[in-house]
């Protein structure tokens, strides 16, 4: 990151009554000694923030609610933002920005951008789960937009927290049809890459999102924003079910593979990467690939974004549930929801990769667990895994009658 501009008289802000505070900002590119007064809305935000935020903190705090993926997929912003995912990715990657969407509390639910900028953003927890409201992170564009209900930008050392002095942020609140603020859309980058058109770009994108919120309507007989789709893909190639009601969607195996991949990667796929994940090196025509996407999009009521393929409707997936439980250290829940290998009949390279990742993660959690019932339960689905059965025997007490089950499984596994 480029050299951070410094904020003059910062300590005076902490030592004098607000009526005497006149913070001065050293602006990048100006001569030594030049300064500019902070904007009124910024100084007011500083006054509110200093009671709860340490200007020396290095990153945003994590929300108390834990992982936010489920909050994102159930957010009213999920569908319209996902419909613009391809455009948002292109803008962020081409211009060197990070794009973020928050909820009404200022918690980031979704981000996108190039790998370099995302790594920089993650250092200050400008990432899903990070809290950027004024009480948590002081003066920043997201907190100002949420408080005022108007578009806002914060440049460099206008940020209260010193760790953000290398950044410039442009954002605007997103209003629902009833006028309520649902969250904000933000474009952020390093201050030396600031662009005069960034704010107008944010305003245009927010207008598009708000228009989609206003015109969205449920299509009869198809999944909608208010009816969550339930995808079962562990253990057998079973069709996705829409909840409530349990109505099965008429999906062919290839379309179920696509839906599974998109459910496991909420940020979506470029067309080239998704095609490779489905077919590998097989000589499949572009028209065949696009036809599969089109059929799935129709079945979902238009629930796949163009350009960069991503789901634009809420989908819960048993495989994603297992991974989320493991991330939270909840082996019990992961095993309860683990129905077996991911789409076991599929030979799609992307499915095979996810299948291995999930199996390795679940097996590793079982071997790390000190509960014998975990090893016994996983052993039912892994009859030839001698190490799992040996682990169960080590954990079971000598008088535990379940030792016979583990011993029998171990004997079978070693014989074969």
For each residue, the residues with C-beta under 8 A, 3 or more apart:
1: 4 120 166 190
2: 166 190 191 192
3: 166
4: 1 156 157 162 165 166
5: 25 26 27 28 156 157 165 191
6: 26 157 165
7: 10 23 24 25 26 157 162 165
8: 23 24 25 26 35
9: 12 13 22 23 24
10: 7 13 14 23 55
11: 14 15
12: 9 15 16 21 23
13: 9 10 16 21 23 46 50
14: 10 11 50
15: 11 12
16: 12 13 20 21
17: 20 21
18: 21 47
19:
20: 16 17
21: 12 13 16 17 18 43 46 47
22: 9 37
23: 7 8 9 10 12 13 37 38 43 46
24: 7 8 9 35 36 37 38
25: 5 7 8 35 36 37 38 156 157 158
26: 5 6 7 8 30 34 35 157
27: 5 30 34 35 36 156
28: 5 156 191 192
29:
30: 26 27 34 35
31: 34
32:
33:
34: 26 27 30 31
35: 8 24 25 26 27 30
36: 24 25 27
37: 22 23 24 25
38: 23 24 25 42 43 46 158
39: 42 43 158
40: 43 44
41: 44 45 144 148 152
42: 38 39 45 46 139 144 154 158
43: 21 23 38 39 40 46 47
44: 40 41 47 48
45: 41 42 48 49 134 138 139 143 144 147 160
46: 13 21 23 38 42 43 49 50 138 139 160
47: 18 21 43 44 50
48: 44 45 51 134
49: 45 46 52 53 134 135 138 139 160
50: 13 14 46 47 53 55 138 160
51: 48
52: 49 135 136
53: 49 50 57 134 135 136 137 138 160 161
54: 57
55: 10 50 138 160 161 162
56: 161 162
57: 53 54 161 163
58: 124 163
59: 123 124 125 130 163
60: 124 125 126 130 131 132 136 137
61: 125 130 131 136 137
62: 125 129 130 131
63: 66 68 107 129 130 131
64:
65: 68 71 107
66: 63 129 328
67: 70 128 129 324 327 328
68: 63 65 71 72 107 108 109 128 129
69: 72 73 128 266 320 324
70: 67 73 74 316 324
71: 65 68 74 75 103 107 109
72: 68 69 75 78 109 110 128 266
73: 69 70 78 228 266 314 315 316
74: 70 71 78 228 314
75: 71 72 78 103 109 182 183
76: 79 176 182 213 225
77: 80 81 101 103 109 174 182 183 209 213
78: 72 73 74 75 81 82 225 312 314
79: 76 82 83 212 216 225 303 312 313 314
80: 77 83 84 208 209 212 213 216 312
81: 77 78 84 85 88 101 110 185 209
82: 78 79 85 268 305 310 311 312
83: 79 80 212 305 312
84: 80 81 87 88 205 208 209 305
85: 81 82 88 89 112 267 268 305 307 308 310 312
86: 89 90 268 305 306 307 308 310
87: 84 90 91 205 307
88: 81 84 85 91 92 99 112 205
89: 85 86 92 93 99 112 113 268 308
90: 86 87 93 94 307 308
91: 87 88 94 95 97 99 187 201 205
92: 88 89 95 97 98 99 112 113 114 117 187
93: 89 90 96 113 114
94: 90 91
95: 91 92 189 193 195 198
96: 93 114 117 189 190 193
97: 91 92 113 117 187 188 189 193 198
98: 92 111 112 113 117 118 120 121 126 187 188 189
99: 88 89 91 92 111 112 113 185 186 187
100: 108 110 111 121 126 142 185 186 188
101: 77 81 108 109 110 111 183 184 185 186
102: 105 106 107 108 109 132 142 146 183 184 186
103: 71 75 77 106 107 109 182 183
104: 146 180 181 182 183
105: 102 131 133
106: 102 103 131 132 133 134 136 137 142 143 146 184
107: 63 65 68 71 102 103 129 130 131 132 133
108: 68 100 101 102 111 126 127 128 129 130 132
109: 68 71 72 75 77 101 102 103 128 183
110: 72 81 100 101 128 266
111: 98 99 100 101 108 118 121 126 127 128
112: 85 88 89 92 98 99 118 267
113: 89 92 93 97 98 99 117 118 121
114: 92 93 96 117 118
115: 118 119
116: 119 120
117: 92 96 97 98 113 114 120 121 189
118: 98 111 112 113 114 115 121 122 127
119: 115 116 122 123
120: 1 98 116 117 123 124 190
121: 98 100 111 113 117 118 124 126 127 188
122: 118 119 125 126 127
123: 59 119 120
124: 58 59 60 120 121 130 163 164 167
125: 59 60 61 62 122 129 130
126: 60 98 100 108 111 121 122 130 132 188
127: 108 111 118 121 122 130
128: 67 68 69 72 108 109 110 111
129: 62 63 66 67 68 107 108 125
130: 59 60 61 62 63 107 108 124 125 126 127
131: 60 61 62 63 105 106 107 136 137
132: 60 102 106 107 108 126 136 137 140 142 143
133: 105 106 107 136 137 142 143 146
134: 45 48 49 53 106 137 138 139 140 143 144 146 147
135: 49 52 53
136: 52 53 60 61 106 131 132 133
137: 53 60 61 106 131 132 133 134 140 143 160 161
138: 45 46 49 50 53 55 134 143 159 160 161
139: 42 45 46 49 134 143 144 154 158 159 160
140: 132 134 137 143 144 154 159 160 161 164 169
141: 144 145 152 153 154 169 170 171 186 188
142: 100 102 106 132 133 145 146 152 169 171 184 186
143: 45 106 132 133 134 137 138 139 140 146 147
144: 41 42 45 134 139 140 141 147 148 152 154
145: 141 142 148 149 150 151 152 171 172 173 184
146: 102 104 106 133 134 142 143 149 173 181 184
147: 45 134 143 144
148: 41 144 145 152
149: 145 146 173 175 181
150: 145 172 173
151: 145 170 171 172 173 199 202 203 206
152: 41 141 142 144 145 148 170 171 172
153: 141 168 169 170 171 198 199
154: 42 139 140 141 144 158 159 168 169
155: 158 168 191 194
156: 4 5 25 27 28 159 165 166 167 168 191
157: 4 5 6 7 25 26 165
158: 25 38 39 42 139 154 155
159: 138 139 140 154 156 162 164 165 167
160: 45 46 49 50 53 55 137 138 139 140 164
161: 53 55 56 57 137 138 140 164
162: 4 7 55 56 159 165
163: 57 58 59 124
164: 124 140 159 160 161 167
165: 4 5 6 7 156 157 159 162 191
166: 1 2 3 4 156 190 191
167: 124 156 159 164 188 189 190 191
168: 153 154 155 156 188 189 190 191 193 194
169: 140 141 142 153 154 186 187 188
170: 141 151 152 153 186 187 188 198 199 201 202
171: 141 142 145 151 152 153 184 185 186 187 202
172: 145 150 151 152 184 185 199 202 203 206
173: 145 146 149 150 151 181 183 184 206
174: 77 181 182 183 184 185 206 209 210 213
175: 149 179 180 181 182 210
176: 76 179 180 181 182 210 213
177: 213 214
178:
179: 175 176
180: 104 175 176
181: 104 146 149 173 174 175 176 184
182: 75 76 77 103 104 174 175 176 213
183: 75 77 101 102 103 104 109 173 174
184: 101 102 106 142 145 146 171 172 173 174 181
185: 81 99 100 101 171 172 174 202 205 206 209
186: 99 100 101 102 141 142 169 170 171 202
187: 91 92 97 98 99 169 170 171 198 201 202
188: 97 98 100 121 126 141 167 168 169 170
189: 95 96 97 98 117 167 168 193 194 195 198
190: 1 2 96 120 166 167 168 193
191: 2 5 28 155 156 165 166 167 168 194
192: 2 28
193: 95 96 97 168 189 190
194: 155 168 189 191 198
195: 95 189 198
196: 199
197: 200 201
198: 95 97 153 170 187 189 194 195 201 202
199: 151 153 170 172 196 202 203
200: 197 203 204
201: 91 170 187 197 198 204 205
202: 151 170 171 172 185 186 187 198 199 205 206
203: 151 172 199 200 206 207
204: 200 201 207 208
205: 84 87 88 91 185 201 202 208 209
206: 151 172 173 174 185 202 203 209 210
207: 203 204 210 211
208: 80 84 204 205 211 212
209: 77 80 81 84 174 185 205 206 212 213
210: 174 175 176 206 207 213 214
211: 207 208 214 215
212: 79 80 83 208 209 215 216
213: 76 77 80 174 176 177 182 209 210 216
214: 177 210 211
215: 211 212
216: 79 80 212 213 225
217:
218: 222 224 225 226 227
219: 222 224 301 302
220:
221:
222: 218 219 299 300 301
223: 227 229 242 249 300 301 303 313
224: 218 219 227 301 313
225: 76 78 79 216 218 313 314
226: 218
227: 218 223 224 242 243 244
228: 73 74 242 243 314 315 316
229: 223 240 241 242 243 249 300 303 313 314 315 316
230: 240 241 242 243 315 316
231: 240 241 259 260 263 315 316 317 318
232: 238 240 241 318 339
233: 237 238 256 260 263 317 318 319 342 343
234: 318 319 322 337 338 339 340 341 342 358
235: 238 339 340 341 344
236: 339 340 344
237: 233 253 256 343 344 345 346
238: 232 233 235
239: 248 249 250 251 256
240: 229 230 231 232 248 249 251 256 259 315
241: 229 230 231 232 246 247 248 249
242: 223 227 228 229 230 245 246 247 248 249
243: 227 228 229 230 246 316
244: 227
245: 242
246: 241 242 243
247: 241 242
248: 239 240 241 242
249: 223 229 239 240 241 242 299 300
250: 239 299
251: 239 240 255 256 259 296 299
252: 255 256 292 295
253: 237 256 257 345 346
254: 257 258 278 292 348
255: 251 252 258 259 292 295 296 299
256: 233 237 239 240 251 252 253 259 260 343
257: 253 254 260 261 278 343 346 348 350 351
258: 254 255 261 262 274 278 292 293 296
259: 231 240 251 255 256 262 263 296 300 315
260: 231 233 256 257 263 264 317 319 342 343 351 354
261: 257 258 264 265 269 274 277 278 348 350 351 354
262: 258 259 265 268 269 304 309 310 311 315
263: 231 233 259 260 266 311 315 317 319 320
264: 260 261 317 319 320 323 354
265: 261 262 268 269
266: 69 72 73 110 263 310 311
267: 85 112 310
268: 82 85 86 89 262 265 305 308 309 310 311
269: 261 262 265 273 274 277 308 309 310
270: 273 274 308 309
271: 274 275 289 307 308 309
272: 275 276
273: 269 270 276 277
274: 258 261 269 270 271 277 278 309 350
275: 271 272 278 279 284 286 289
276: 272 273 279 280 349 350
277: 261 269 273 274 348 349 350 351 353
278: 254 257 258 261 274 275 284 289 292 348 349 350
279: 275 276 282 284 289 348 349
280: 276 348 349
281:
282: 279
283:
284: 275 278 279 288 289
285: 288 289
286: 275 289 290
287: 290 291
288: 284 285 291 292
289: 271 275 278 279 284 285 286 292 293
290: 286 287 293 294
291: 287 288 294 295
292: 252 254 255 258 278 288 289 295 296
293: 258 289 290 296 297 304 309
294: 290 291 297 298
295: 252 255 291 292 298 299
296: 251 255 258 259 292 293 299 300 304
297: 293 294 300 302 303 304
298: 294 295 301 302
299: 222 249 250 251 255 295 296
300: 222 223 229 249 259 296 297 303 304 311 313
301: 219 222 223 224 298 313
302: 219 297 298 312
303: 79 223 229 297 300 311 312 313
304: 262 293 296 297 300 309 310 311 312
305: 82 83 84 85 86 268 308 309 310 311 312
306: 86 309
307: 85 86 87 90 271
308: 85 86 89 90 268 269 270 271 305
309: 262 268 269 270 271 274 293 304 305 306
310: 82 85 86 262 266 267 268 269 304 305
311: 82 262 263 266 268 300 303 304 305 315
312: 78 79 80 82 83 85 302 303 304 305
313: 79 223 224 225 229 300 301 303
314: 73 74 78 79 225 228 229
315: 73 228 229 230 231 240 259 262 263 311
316: 70 73 228 229 230 231 243 320 321
317: 231 233 260 263 264 320 321
318: 231 232 233 234 321 322 337 339
319: 233 234 260 263 264 322 323 342 354 358
320: 69 263 264 316 317 323 324
321: 316 317 318 324 325 333 337
322: 234 318 319 325 326 334 337 338 358 361 362
323: 264 319 320 326 327 358 361
324: 67 69 70 320 321 327 328
325: 321 322 328 330 331 333 334 337
326: 322 323 329 330 331 334 361 362 365
327: 67 323 324
328: 66 67 324 325
329: 326
330: 325 326 333 334
331: 325 326 334 335 365 366 368 369 371 374
332: 335 336 374
333: 321 325 330 336 337
334: 322 325 326 330 331 337 338 362 365
335: 331 332 338 362 366 374 377 378
336: 332 333
337: 234 318 321 322 325 333 334
338: 234 322 334 335 358 362 378 381
339: 232 234 235 236 318
340: 234 235 236 344 381
341: 234 235 344 355 358 359
342: 233 234 260 319 346 351 354 355 358
343: 233 237 256 257 260 346 348 351 355
344: 235 236 237 340 341 355
345: 237 253
346: 237 253 257 342 343 351 352 355
347: 351 352
348: 254 257 261 277 278 279 280 343 351 352
349: 276 277 278 279 280 352 353
350: 257 261 274 276 277 278 353 354
351: 257 260 261 277 342 343 346 347 348 354 355
352: 346 347 348 349 355 356
353: 277 349 350 356 357
354: 260 261 264 319 342 350 351 357 358
355: 341 342 343 344 346 351 352 358 359
356: 352 353 359 360
357: 353 354 360 361
358: 234 319 322 323 338 341 342 354 355 361 362
359: 341 355 356 362 363
360: 356 357 363 364
361: 322 323 326 357 358 364 365
362: 322 326 334 335 338 358 359 365 366 378
363: 359 360 366 367 378 382 385 388
364: 360 361 367 368
365: 326 331 334 361 362 368 369 374
366: 331 335 362 363 369 374 375 378 388 391
367: 363 364 375 387 388 391
368: 331 364 365
369: 331 365 366 374 375
370: 395
371: 331 374 375 395
372: 375 376 392 395 396 400 402 406
373: 376 377
374: 331 332 335 365 366 369 371 377 378
375: 366 367 369 371 372 378 379 388 389 391 392 395 406
376: 372 373 379 380 392 402 405 406
377: 335 373 374 380
378: 335 338 362 363 366 374 375 381 382 385 388
379: 375 376 382 383 385 388 389 392 405 406 409
380: 376 377 383
381: 338 340 378
382: 363 378 379 385 388
383: 379 380 409 412 413
384: 412 413 416
385: 363 378 379 382 388 389 413
386: 389 390 410 413 414
387: 367 390 391
388: 363 366 367 375 378 379 382 385 391 392
389: 375 379 385 386 392 393 406 407 409 410 413
390: 386 387 393 394 410
391: 366 367 375 387 388 394 395
392: 372 375 376 379 388 389 395 396 402 406
393: 389 390 396 403 406 407 410
394: 390 391
395: 370 371 372 375 391 392
396: 372 392 393 400 402 403 406
397: 400
398: 403
399:
400: 372 396 397 403
401: 404
402: 372 376 392 396 405 406
403: 393 396 398 400 406 407
404: 401 407 408
405: 376 379 402 408 409
406: 372 375 376 379 389 392 393 396 402 403 409 410
407: 389 393 403 404 410 411
408: 404 405 411 412
409: 379 383 389 405 406 412 413
410: 386 389 390 393 406 407 413 414
411: 407 408 414 415
412: 383 384 408 409 415 416
413: 383 384 385 386 389 409 410 416
414: 386 410 411
415: 411 412
416: 384 412 413
